[in-house]
Amino acid sequence: MKLISNVLLLIAIINISILSAQETTTGEAVDAVLVAKNNVLIVPFETKMYFSDIDKDLSQNSDLNFHEIKAKFRAELDRNLFISLKEFYNPLSFYSIEQSEAIKELSYIYNSIGYKYEIIQPEVVEKENAAKKLFNKVKKKEAEPEEAKIQNGEIISQVDNREKYMKTTITNEKLIPTLNSQHQAKYYVFINQLDIKRSADDAYKAAEHQYKREIKVHYTVLDNEGKEVTSGAIISRFNSGENDINKIIKIHFPLITEKIVANILGLLPEQAIVK
């Protein structure tokens, strides 16, 4: 009798385990549907769209030549954006496919787009401390340029020094449909230009020894219908004495790419990603 009871108990335990396993499997299937991530294709900047005032200093502080410095910044910006996107999307990078294929497709993309300057108030990202990242917008209001006028028979016009960024425009209407068929992406992140130069922000002249250089990343994000999702420029500043390329990348690129992702997600500054 005791043996029969033990057998029945064992059968009950097995049945419960099977039911639990089925429920778990079902639950995981539902979760997988809920967390399915959209593809996002990263388009790195064209090599001609890199402008730097500090490559000589960086080269002297490393074993890299000018071409290698540009290539490193390009690849690392792509890698950091890939990492920042990964939590929310399924990022796609041309650095992860065969090189000849990547070169061919990027050539098609670059021949299908154009660039134009637009006026902006750039966003500045700063690292507050090791645990928290603060995203701020530049507060300075740019003065409107005066209209050209004739004085003493000569045309006089004021130079427009307002902050601008380089925006991507689509010149080939087949580009987005072609990318859709190849990558099935929801968003396309174009890194339009990378500038590394002396900071021209008047608000920081008093503390020039602290904020003498800046990294400025110009970007445009389009959806799979070719509509603009977000576009602009992100700036991060660093000390003029910092010439370690690895340190510059490690500290500033994550700040910039996380802000781009926050803008895609539509997060407010106080909701920005903090890790």
Backbone as CSV, one residue per row, in Angstrom:
resi,resn,N_x,N_y,N_z,CA_x,CA_y,CA_z,C_x,C_y,C_z
1,MET,0.839,-1.209,0.000,0.000,0.000,0.000,0.871,1.256,0.000
2,LYS,1.901,1.184,0.830,2.819,2.324,0.922,3.535,2.521,-0.408
3,LEU,3.849,1.397,-1.078,4.531,1.475,-2.365,3.641,2.144,-3.412
4,ILE,2.364,1.776,-3.395,1.406,2.374,-4.350,1.281,3.875,-4.128
5,SER,1.239,4.278,-2.852,1.129,5.709,-2.523,2.339,6.471,-3.042
6,ASN,3.499,5.861,-2.867,4.725,6.511,-3.337,4.732,6.655,-4.856
7,VAL,4.247,5.625,-5.538,4.183,5.665,-7.002,3.227,6.756,-7.458
8,LEU,2.047,6.835,-6.808,1.063,7.868,-7.168,1.626,9.269,-6.919
9,LEU,2.358,9.416,-5.822,2.971,10.713,-5.495,3.995,11.095,-6.556
10,LEU,4.785,10.108,-6.979,5.796,10.367,-8.003,5.149,10.780,-9.312
11,ILE,4.042,10.089,-9.689,3.332,10.429,-10.925,2.779,11.855,-10.858
12,ALA,2.255,12.215,-9.683,1.711,13.572,-9.503,2.798,14.619,-9.665
13,ILE,3.960,14.331,-9.086,5.084,15.282,-9.182,5.514,15.449,-10.631
14,ILE,5.574,14.312,-11.377,5.969,14.367,-12.788,4.979,15.192,-13.598
15,ASN,3.655,14.962,-13.340,2.618,15.705,-14.068,2.710,17.200,-13.809
16,ILE,2.958,17.554,-12.520,3.096,18.973,-12.167,4.297,19.576,-12.881
17,SER,5.394,18.795,-12.932,6.605,19.290,-13.588,6.371,19.527,-15.066
18,ILE,5.636,18.579,-15.709,5.336,18.718,-17.139,4.490,19.956,-17.393
19,LEU,3.469,20.141,-16.536,2.602,21.317,-16.687,3.391,22.601,-16.502
20,SER,4.271,22.596,-15.504,5.094,23.785,-15.240,5.986,24.072,-16.425
21,ALA,6.582,23.003,-16.989,7.460,23.180,-18.141,6.698,23.754,-19.318
22,GLN,5.437,23.281,-19.520,4.624,23.801,-20.619,4.288,25.259,-20.408
23,GLU,3.976,25.596,-19.168,3.651,26.986,-18.876,4.880,27.867,-19.070
24,THR,6.048,27.353,-18.654,7.277,28.125,-18.801,7.597,28.340,-20.276
25,THR,7.465,27.243,-21.044,7.727,27.345,-22.473,6.791,28.349,-23.132
26,THR,5.511,28.272,-22.745,4.538,29.219,-23.286,4.889,30.642,-22.879
27,GLY,5.244,30.790,-21.617,5.607,32.112,-21.114,6.799,32.671,-21.846
28,GLU,7.814,31.840,-22.090,9.011,32.305,-22.780,8.686,32.707,-24.214
29,ALA,7.772,31.936,-24.835,7.385,32.259,-26.213,6.707,33.617,-26.276
30,VAL,5.840,33.880,-25.297,5.162,35.177,-25.240,6.169,36.280,-24.997
31,ASP,7.104,36.041,-24.051,8.117,37.048,-23.757,8.965,37.330,-24.983
32,ALA,9.301,36.296,-25.728,10.132,36.478,-26.913,9.448,37.390,-27.915
33,VAL,8.115,37.247,-28.017,7.367,38.116,-28.919,7.394,39.551,-28.409
34,LEU,7.234,39.698,-27.091,7.171,41.030,-26.492,8.492,41.777,-26.621
35,VAL,9.621,41.048,-26.525,10.908,41.720,-26.525,11.595,41.675,-27.890
36,ALA,10.884,41.230,-28.922,11.463,41.222,-30.268,11.919,42.636,-30.619
37,LYS,13.162,42.770,-31.057,13.743,44.083,-31.285,13.808,44.418,-32.771
38,ASN,13.522,45.664,-33.078,13.596,46.135,-34.457,15.044,46.317,-34.888
39,ASN,15.313,46.060,-36.154,16.645,46.281,-36.709,16.919,47.773,-36.863
40,VAL,18.148,48.169,-36.575,18.602,49.544,-36.809,19.949,49.460,-37.516
41,LEU,20.031,50.030,-38.711,21.270,49.989,-39.486,22.099,51.248,-39.223
42,ILE,23.362,51.044,-38.897,24.288,52.151,-38.661,25.082,52.419,-39.929
43,VAL,25.071,53.655,-40.395,25.844,54.051,-41.569,26.979,54.962,-41.103
44,PRO,28.222,54.486,-41.107,29.343,55.301,-40.634,29.605,56.485,-41.563
45,PHE,30.291,57.496,-41.041,30.547,58.681,-41.858,31.528,58.365,-42.993
46,GLU,31.363,59.094,-44.095,32.330,58.994,-45.189,33.679,59.508,-44.696
47,THR,34.749,58.922,-45.192,36.069,59.341,-44.718,36.357,60.811,-45.020
48,LYS,35.723,61.351,-46.068,35.929,62.771,-46.396,35.200,63.688,-45.421
49,MET,34.326,63.126,-44.577,33.539,63.922,-43.642,34.143,63.877,-42.232
50,TYR,35.440,63.767,-42.175,36.171,63.796,-40.900,37.077,65.011,-40.893
51,PHE,36.953,65.844,-39.837,37.750,67.061,-39.742,38.324,67.167,-38.328
52,SER,39.644,67.225,-38.249,40.287,67.226,-36.931,41.457,68.186,-36.899
53,ASP,41.569,68.907,-35.766,42.692,69.811,-35.540,43.769,69.182,-34.661
54,ILE,43.525,67.967,-34.189,44.415,67.418,-33.155,45.112,66.120,-33.575
55,ASP,44.999,65.732,-34.833,45.582,64.453,-35.247,47.105,64.419,-35.070
56,LYS,47.756,65.555,-35.259,49.209,65.600,-35.071,49.567,65.277,-33.631
57,ASP,48.834,65.858,-32.682,49.084,65.584,-31.269,48.789,64.127,-30.929
58,LEU,47.692,63.594,-31.487,47.325,62.206,-31.232,48.361,61.250,-31.809
59,SER,48.876,61.584,-32.992,49.863,60.735,-33.644,51.170,60.685,-32.851
60,GLN,51.559,61.835,-32.319,52.790,61.893,-31.526,52.671,61.118,-30.223
61,ASN,51.441,60.926,-29.772,51.202,60.223,-28.513,50.868,58.741,-28.736
62,SER,50.939,58.294,-29.984,50.629,56.897,-30.299,51.490,56.453,-31.470
63,ASP,51.280,55.237,-31.909,52.004,54.730,-33.081,51.123,54.747,-34.320
64,LEU,50.071,55.588,-34.303,49.116,55.655,-35.405,49.421,56.824,-36.333
65,ASN,49.275,56.605,-37.645,49.384,57.721,-38.577,48.012,58.369,-38.753
66,PHE,47.942,59.420,-39.567,46.701,60.172,-39.703,45.560,59.307,-40.240
67,HIS,45.839,58.464,-41.219,44.803,57.602,-41.790,44.299,56.595,-40.753
68,GLU,45.204,56.080,-39.944,44.826,55.110,-38.917,44.012,55.755,-37.803
69,ILE,44.318,57.009,-37.489,43.553,57.734,-36.467,42.115,57.927,-36.944
70,LYS,41.953,58.363,-38.183,40.608,58.552,-38.741,39.844,57.231,-38.768
71,ALA,40.516,56.172,-39.197,39.869,54.858,-39.266,39.466,54.368,-37.880
72,LYS,40.299,54.645,-36.887,40.000,54.210,-35.512,38.795,54.961,-34.960
73,PHE,38.760,56.271,-35.153,37.610,57.057,-34.691,36.327,56.582,-35.383
74,ARG,36.408,56.308,-36.660,35.226,55.876,-37.444,34.707,54.533,-36.931
75,ALA,35.617,53.594,-36.743,35.216,52.262,-36.284,34.710,52.283,-34.847
76,GLU,35.358,53.064,-33.990,34.974,53.106,-32.576,33.657,53.839,-32.366
77,LEU,33.384,54.837,-33.186,32.094,55.520,-33.090,30.985,54.553,-33.483
78,ASP,31.230,53.775,-34.511,30.271,52.750,-34.943,30.079,51.708,-33.841
79,ARG,31.168,51.248,-33.238,31.091,50.218,-32.200,30.335,50.715,-30.967
80,ASN,30.606,51.942,-30.554,29.916,52.491,-29.385,28.433,52.702,-29.650
81,LEU,28.093,53.113,-30.857,26.683,53.273,-31.198,25.996,51.907,-31.224
82,PHE,26.689,50.900,-31.715,26.169,49.527,-31.721,25.844,49.091,-30.294
83,ILE,26.768,49.338,-29.365,26.583,48.946,-27.963,25.414,49.708,-27.341
84,SER,25.322,51.008,-27.611,24.248,51.824,-27.043,22.879,51.408,-27.565
85,LEU,22.820,50.998,-28.818,21.553,50.583,-29.422,21.104,49.208,-28.951
86,LYS,22.057,48.364,-28.594,21.778,46.940,-28.372,20.733,46.679,-27.294
87,GLU,20.636,47.527,-26.287,19.671,47.318,-25.210,18.231,47.457,-25.707
88,PHE,18.033,48.271,-26.745,16.677,48.595,-27.196,16.354,48.072,-28.596
89,TYR,17.376,47.841,-29.402,17.164,47.432,-30.787,18.137,46.310,-31.154
90,ASN,17.987,45.833,-32.382,18.941,44.885,-32.945,19.820,45.659,-33.932
91,PRO,20.979,46.145,-33.487,21.810,46.988,-34.353,22.510,46.182,-35.436
92,LEU,22.647,46.788,-36.607,23.338,46.177,-37.739,24.505,47.078,-38.122
93,SER,25.693,46.494,-38.251,26.892,47.273,-38.553,27.590,46.740,-39.789
94,PHE,28.086,47.648,-40.614,28.849,47.233,-41.788,30.208,46.656,-41.403
95,TYR,30.619,46.908,-40.168,31.884,46.337,-39.696,31.750,44.852,-39.369
96,SER,30.526,44.339,-39.349,30.311,42.936,-39.003,30.103,42.051,-40.227
97,ILE,30.182,42.647,-41.430,30.031,41.840,-42.640,31.342,41.847,-43.424
98,GLU,31.414,41.037,-44.456,32.635,40.919,-45.242,33.012,42.283,-45.830
99,GLN,34.297,42.633,-45.762,34.743,43.979,-46.084,34.388,44.417,-47.502
100,SER,34.596,43.541,-48.479,34.307,43.925,-49.868,32.819,44.216,-50.062
101,GLU,31.978,43.454,-49.375,30.527,43.678,-49.451,30.151,44.998,-48.789
102,ALA,30.787,45.274,-47.638,30.515,46.528,-46.920,30.923,47.730,-47.765
103,ILE,32.091,47.658,-48.386,32.579,48.768,-49.211,31.627,49.024,-50.379
104,LYS,31.160,47.944,-51.005,30.259,48.065,-52.149,28.933,48.711,-51.748
105,GLU,28.352,48.254,-50.627,27.056,48.787,-50.213,27.185,50.220,-49.706
106,LEU,28.248,50.504,-48.971,28.449,51.875,-48.481,28.671,52.839,-49.639
107,SER,29.358,52.386,-50.664,29.564,53.223,-51.844,28.224,53.582,-52.481
108,TYR,27.313,52.596,-52.558,25.974,52.845,-53.099,25.222,53.851,-52.228
109,ILE,25.328,53.690,-50.912,24.642,54.607,-49.987,25.191,56.017,-50.133
110,TYR,26.525,56.150,-50.113,27.135,57.483,-50.195,26.814,58.180,-51.517
111,ASN,26.660,57.400,-52.579,26.305,57.985,-53.880,24.820,58.302,-53.989
112,SER,24.055,57.897,-52.974,22.606,58.103,-52.989,22.153,59.187,-52.008
113,ILE,23.107,59.826,-51.339,22.764,60.849,-50.357,23.526,62.139,-50.642
114,GLY,23.043,63.214,-50.029,23.727,64.498,-50.086,23.785,65.083,-48.693
115,TYR,24.400,66.238,-48.571,24.538,66.876,-47.266,24.163,68.352,-47.377
116,LYS,23.614,68.871,-46.302,23.358,70.307,-46.260,23.452,70.791,-44.811
117,TYR,23.947,72.006,-44.653,24.063,72.597,-43.324,22.718,73.142,-42.865
118,GLU,22.416,72.947,-41.596,21.232,73.535,-40.991,21.606,74.163,-39.656
119,ILE,20.896,75.218,-39.278,21.128,75.898,-38.009,20.566,75.051,-36.871
120,ILE,21.335,74.920,-35.801,20.851,74.176,-34.633,21.350,74.816,-33.347
121,GLN,20.777,74.349,-32.264,21.381,74.544,-30.954,21.889,73.165,-30.559
122,PRO,23.180,72.914,-30.652,23.714,71.576,-30.411,23.510,71.124,-28.979
123,GLU,23.487,69.832,-28.773,23.361,69.261,-27.438,24.749,68.889,-26.917
124,VAL,25.001,69.238,-25.683,26.296,68.952,-25.060,26.119,67.850,-24.036
125,VAL,26.977,66.846,-24.107,26.928,65.764,-23.129,28.164,65.849,-22.257
126,GLU,27.956,65.715,-20.954,29.058,65.792,-19.991,28.951,64.655,-18.999
127,LYS,30.089,64.180,-18.572,30.113,63.130,-17.564,30.183,63.786,-16.198
128,GLU,29.088,63.665,-15.418,29.018,64.305,-14.107,29.884,63.574,-13.094
129,ASN,29.756,62.247,-13.064,30.614,61.421,-12.233,30.575,60.003,-12.794
130,ALA,31.230,59.096,-12.118,31.359,57.735,-12.637,30.029,57.021,-12.746
131,ALA,29.050,57.414,-11.939,27.782,56.679,-11.906,26.662,57.359,-12.663
132,LYS,26.815,58.640,-12.970,25.702,59.388,-13.554,26.172,60.212,-14.736
133,LYS,25.359,60.264,-15.774,25.658,61.057,-16.944,24.585,62.112,-17.120
134,LEU,25.030,63.328,-17.346,24.099,64.443,-17.440,24.050,64.945,-18.871
135,PHE,22.852,65.053,-19.414,22.699,65.566,-20.764,22.077,66.962,-20.687
136,ASN,22.735,67.933,-21.333,22.231,69.301,-21.319,22.196,69.869,-22.731
137,LYS,21.354,70.820,-22.926,21.347,71.543,-24.190,22.072,72.873,-23.984
138,VAL,22.763,73.310,-25.037,23.455,74.580,-24.957,22.442,75.689,-24.736
139,LYS,22.724,76.557,-23.769,21.774,77.615,-23.416,21.971,78.872,-24.258
140,LYS,23.174,79.014,-24.813,23.496,80.237,-25.526,22.578,80.439,-26.727
141,LYS,22.041,81.635,-26.863,21.176,81.961,-28.003,22.014,82.664,-29.044
142,GLU,22.025,82.134,-30.243,22.817,82.710,-31.315,22.134,83.963,-31.864
143,ALA,22.936,84.971,-32.154,22.412,86.204,-32.721,22.059,85.991,-34.188
144,GLU,20.926,86.556,-34.608,20.526,86.447,-36.006,21.464,87.305,-36.857
145,PRO,21.936,86.794,-37.984,22.820,87.592,-38.844,22.060,88.748,-39.484
146,GLU,22.738,89.863,-39.661,22.105,91.014,-40.286,22.017,90.792,-41.793
147,GLU,20.996,91.402,-42.392,20.858,91.298,-43.834,21.957,92.109,-44.515
148,ALA,22.337,91.665,-45.721,23.354,92.390,-46.483,22.844,93.788,-46.811
149,LYS,23.763,94.748,-46.795,23.375,96.124,-47.113,24.480,96.782,-47.926
150,ILE,24.141,97.854,-48.619,25.115,98.572,-49.444,25.609,99.789,-48.681
151,GLN,26.939,99.886,-48.560,27.539,101.013,-47.845,28.711,101.530,-48.686
152,ASN,28.653,102.825,-49.017,29.687,103.440,-49.854,29.869,102.666,-51.171
153,GLY,28.767,102.198,-51.704,28.813,101.513,-52.986,29.249,100.068,-52.914
154,GLU,29.506,99.548,-51.689,29.941,98.171,-51.547,28.900,97.369,-50.779
155,ILE,28.770,96.080,-51.135,27.849,95.198,-50.416,28.514,94.732,-49.129
156,ILE,27.889,95.034,-48.000,28.414,94.660,-46.694,27.487,93.628,-46.073
157,SER,28.017,92.509,-45.668,27.195,91.485,-45.015,27.940,90.911,-43.824
158,GLN,27.196,90.518,-42.830,27.769,89.940,-41.620,27.927,88.426,-41.796
159,VAL,29.073,87.915,-41.350,29.301,86.474,-41.412,28.356,85.777,-40.440
160,ASP,27.729,84.706,-40.901,26.793,83.953,-40.067,27.575,82.938,-39.229
161,ASN,27.750,83.236,-37.936,28.519,82.367,-37.046,27.644,81.462,-36.195
162,ARG,26.369,81.402,-36.520,25.497,80.532,-35.734,25.916,79.068,-35.885
163,GLU,25.677,78.303,-34.831,26.060,76.891,-34.831,25.255,76.132,-35.890
164,LYS,25.949,75.305,-36.660,25.308,74.523,-37.715,25.683,73.056,-37.577
165,TYR,24.917,72.221,-38.214,25.297,70.824,-38.313,25.061,70.336,-39.726
166,MET,25.762,69.268,-40.081,25.628,68.696,-41.412,24.552,67.618,-41.397
167,LYS,23.547,67.801,-42.235,22.403,66.896,-42.284,22.440,66.051,-43.557
168,THR,22.034,64.795,-43.446,21.944,63.909,-44.608,20.624,64.111,-45.326
169,THR,20.673,64.180,-46.642,19.472,64.230,-47.465,19.530,63.073,-48.465
170,ILE,18.386,62.531,-48.814,18.319,61.420,-49.757,18.163,61.966,-51.172
171,THR,19.092,61.622,-52.047,19.035,62.081,-53.437,18.591,60.969,-54.393
172,ASN,18.621,59.733,-53.915,18.193,58.590,-54.714,16.959,57.987,-54.061
173,GLU,15.809,58.135,-54.696,14.550,57.683,-54.095,14.486,56.161,-53.915
174,LYS,15.387,55.448,-54.564,15.403,53.985,-54.438,16.220,53.516,-53.236
175,LEU,16.938,54.433,-52.585,17.846,54.026,-51.502,17.122,53.332,-50.363
176,ILE,16.125,53.985,-49.776,15.442,53.413,-48.609,14.755,52.090,-48.959
177,PRO,14.002,51.999,-50.080,13.418,50.703,-50.439,14.474,49.608,-50.611
178,THR,15.622,49.974,-51.177,16.701,48.992,-51.353,17.246,48.529,-50.010
179,LEU,17.460,49.474,-49.091,17.956,49.124,-47.753,16.919,48.299,-47.003
180,ASN,15.652,48.630,-47.186,14.585,47.868,-46.521,14.608,46.405,-46.957
181,SER,14.794,46.176,-48.243,14.793,44.807,-48.751,16.009,44.021,-48.270
182,GLN,17.103,44.730,-48.021,18.333,44.052,-47.609,18.436,43.871,-46.094
183,HIS,17.924,44.839,-45.335,18.162,44.837,-43.892,16.898,44.796,-43.037
184,GLN,15.739,45.046,-43.621,14.481,45.051,-42.877,14.598,45.886,-41.589
185,ALA,15.211,47.037,-41.705,15.437,47.894,-40.534,14.269,48.853,-40.324
186,LYS,14.042,49.188,-39.060,13.038,50.204,-38.739,13.647,51.597,-38.846
187,TYR,14.920,51.706,-38.445,15.598,53.005,-38.483,16.959,52.874,-39.162
188,TYR,17.386,53.988,-39.764,18.711,54.087,-40.366,19.424,55.270,-39.717
189,VAL,20.527,54.991,-39.032,21.276,56.033,-38.334,22.475,56.422,-39.190
190,PHE,22.425,57.613,-39.755,23.525,58.122,-40.568,24.429,58.989,-39.688
191,ILE,25.683,58.588,-39.551,26.668,59.471,-38.926,27.221,60.318,-40.064
192,ASN,26.857,61.582,-40.079,27.133,62.441,-41.223,28.542,63.013,-41.230
193,GLN,29.021,63.369,-40.034,30.316,64.048,-39.964,30.863,63.955,-38.557
194,LEU,32.198,63.925,-38.446,32.861,63.953,-37.150,33.876,65.085,-37.146
195,ASP,33.722,66.022,-36.205,34.667,67.127,-36.028,35.348,66.993,-34.672
196,ILE,36.643,67.207,-34.648,37.375,67.289,-33.380,38.236,68.543,-33.477
197,LYS,37.881,69.550,-32.684,38.523,70.844,-32.862,38.517,71.647,-31.563
198,ARG,39.095,72.825,-31.627,39.072,73.746,-30.501,37.655,74.246,-30.292
199,SER,37.217,74.276,-29.055,35.871,74.724,-28.744,35.721,76.206,-29.042
200,ALA,34.621,76.544,-29.714,34.359,77.945,-30.053,33.235,78.530,-29.214
201,ASP,32.815,77.822,-28.176,31.696,78.255,-27.350,32.150,79.363,-26.390
202,ASP,31.583,80.565,-26.540,31.955,81.696,-25.683,31.749,81.389,-24.215
203,ALA,30.766,80.567,-23.892,30.454,80.275,-22.497,31.584,79.542,-21.794
204,TYR,32.520,78.981,-22.570,33.579,78.192,-21.964,34.943,78.871,-22.063
205,LYS,34.994,80.095,-22.590,36.283,80.763,-22.735,36.943,81.046,-21.397
206,ALA,36.129,81.319,-20.370,36.689,81.603,-19.048,37.359,80.370,-18.456
207,ALA,36.912,79.207,-18.875,37.483,77.961,-18.364,38.180,77.222,-19.498
208,GLU,38.904,77.976,-20.343,39.489,77.414,-21.542,40.461,76.282,-21.239
209,HIS,41.110,76.343,-20.088,42.053,75.284,-19.738,41.335,73.968,-19.496
210,GLN,40.036,74.023,-19.220,39.259,72.806,-19.000,38.545,72.342,-20.264
211,TYR,38.002,73.280,-21.018,37.198,72.949,-22.189,37.787,73.637,-23.417
212,LYS,38.835,73.086,-23.927,39.507,73.723,-25.054,39.249,72.994,-26.361
213,ARG,38.877,71.723,-26.273,38.610,70.941,-27.465,37.217,70.321,-27.379
214,GLU,36.669,70.012,-28.529,35.357,69.384,-28.521,35.233,68.361,-29.641
215,ILE,34.489,67.325,-29.340,34.101,66.328,-30.335,32.669,66.645,-30.733
216,LYS,32.419,66.758,-32.009,31.078,67.069,-32.490,30.657,66.003,-33.506
217,VAL,29.604,65.276,-33.178,29.090,64.224,-34.058,27.779,64.692,-34.682
218,HIS,27.769,64.798,-36.003,26.574,65.184,-36.761,25.853,63.902,-37.166
219,TYR,24.549,63.862,-36.999,23.825,62.629,-37.307,22.420,62.923,-37.824
220,THR,21.877,61.956,-38.559,20.488,62.003,-39.018,19.914,60.599,-38.908
221,VAL,18.715,60.488,-38.348,18.049,59.191,-38.231,16.771,59.230,-39.064
222,LEU,16.660,58.278,-39.990,15.470,58.155,-40.835,14.769,56.847,-40.531
223,ASP,13.442,56.825,-40.713,12.728,55.563,-40.537,12.672,54.826,-41.873
224,ASN,11.989,53.679,-41.883,11.989,52.857,-43.094,11.086,53.396,-44.199
225,GLU,10.507,54.569,-43.984,9.776,55.260,-45.046,10.540,56.488,-45.539
226,GLY,11.735,56.698,-44.952,12.557,57.832,-45.345,12.243,59.112,-44.603
227,LYS,11.374,59.024,-43.574,11.017,60.205,-42.792,12.022,60.424,-41.662
228,GLU,12.310,61.692,-41.391,13.280,62.014,-40.344,12.700,61.742,-38.958
229,VAL,13.453,61.023,-38.143,13.067,60.730,-36.762,13.725,61.727,-35.813
230,THR,14.999,61.930,-35.986,15.744,62.912,-35.205,17.014,63.251,-35.968
231,SER,17.546,64.435,-35.722,18.721,64.878,-36.454,19.367,66.013,-35.682
232,GLY,20.677,66.132,-35.764,21.340,67.210,-35.047,22.809,66.944,-34.843
233,ALA,23.353,67.524,-33.778,24.765,67.351,-33.447,24.916,67.224,-31.941
234,ILE,25.777,66.303,-31.532,26.077,66.096,-30.123,27.533,66.488,-29.897
235,ILE,27.767,67.272,-28.857,29.114,67.749,-28.548,29.555,67.248,-27.187
236,SER,30.820,66.836,-27.111,31.432,66.499,-25.829,32.799,67.171,-25.778
237,ARG,33.105,67.841,-24.671,34.342,68.618,-24.554,35.361,67.925,-23.662
238,PHE,36.642,68.189,-23.941,37.698,67.597,-23.128,38.899,68.530,-23.053
239,ASN,39.750,68.255,-22.089,40.915,69.096,-21.801,41.886,69.131,-22.970
240,SER,42.466,70.289,-23.199,43.381,70.457,-24.328,44.649,69.622,-24.189
241,GLY,44.972,69.207,-22.965,46.178,68.412,-22.759,45.967,66.925,-22.942
242,GLU,44.724,66.512,-23.230,44.433,65.086,-23.387,44.696,64.649,-24.826
243,ASN,45.728,63.829,-25.019,46.092,63.359,-26.351,46.124,61.833,-26.450
244,ASP,45.516,61.172,-25.487,45.419,59.714,-25.512,44.143,59.337,-26.260
245,ILE,44.283,58.834,-27.478,43.115,58.543,-28.317,42.202,57.504,-27.676
246,ASN,42.772,56.519,-27.012,41.950,55.481,-26.379,41.130,56.052,-25.225
247,LYS,41.726,56.951,-24.459,41.019,57.573,-23.336,39.908,58.491,-23.843
248,ILE,40.205,59.239,-24.895,39.194,60.135,-25.481,37.987,59.321,-25.941
249,ILE,38.248,58.214,-26.627,37.170,57.355,-27.119,36.392,56.747,-25.958
250,LYS,37.101,56.218,-24.982,36.469,55.519,-23.856,35.547,56.423,-23.050
251,ILE,35.949,57.682,-22.864,35.169,58.599,-22.030,34.032,59.259,-22.811
252,HIS,34.314,59.705,-24.030,33.373,60.588,-24.716,32.445,59.910,-25.720
253,PHE,32.899,58.870,-26.377,32.039,58.241,-27.378,30.781,57.622,-26.771
254,PRO,30.853,56.929,-25.617,29.614,56.400,-25.032,28.608,57.500,-24.680
255,LEU,29.095,58.640,-24.201,28.201,59.756,-23.868,27.442,60.218,-25.108
256,ILE,28.178,60.340,-26.202,27.584,60.833,-27.446,26.587,59.829,-28.025
257,THR,26.993,58.567,-28.100,26.115,57.569,-28.724,24.882,57.274,-27.873
258,GLU,25.014,57.318,-26.562,23.847,57.102,-25.702,22.850,58.243,-25.845
259,LYS,23.344,59.446,-26.090,22.447,60.580,-26.305,21.716,60.453,-27.639
260,ILE,22.405,59.955,-28.657,21.747,59.721,-29.940,20.621,58.707,-29.774
261,VAL,20.894,57.630,-29.046,19.878,56.602,-28.812,18.720,57.178,-28.004
262,ALA,19.025,57.997,-26.999,17.971,58.629,-26.203,17.075,59.496,-27.090
263,ASN,17.672,60.166,-28.066,16.886,60.998,-28.989,16.013,60.144,-29.906
264,ILE,16.509,58.982,-30.312,15.690,58.073,-31.120,14.498,57.586,-30.308
265,LEU,14.754,57.267,-29.044,13.692,56.784,-28.158,12.730,57.897,-27.755
266,GLY,13.152,59.159,-27.972,12.314,60.286,-27.597,12.367,60.608,-26.134
267,LEU,13.481,60.248,-25.462,13.596,60.505,-24.019,13.929,61.962,-23.764
268,LEU,13.379,62.490,-22.678,13.727,63.829,-22.230,15.081,63.763,-21.556
269,PRO,15.792,64.913,-21.429,17.134,64.900,-20.814,17.180,64.207,-19.465
270,GLU,16.164,64.444,-18.620,16.169,63.834,-17.285,15.890,62.338,-17.322
271,GLN,15.430,61.841,-18.478,15.160,60.411,-18.619,16.291,59.697,-19.345
272,ALA,17.344,60.431,-19.669,18.422,59.870,-20.483,19.022,58.631,-19.831
273,ILE,19.587,57.791,-20.695,20.090,56.497,-20.254,21.219,56.671,-19.251
274,VAL,21.096,56.053,-18.108,22.136,56.094,-17.083,22.501,54.669,-16.732
275,LYS,23.779,54.373,-16.790,24.236,53.016,-16.496,25.283,53.044,-15.406
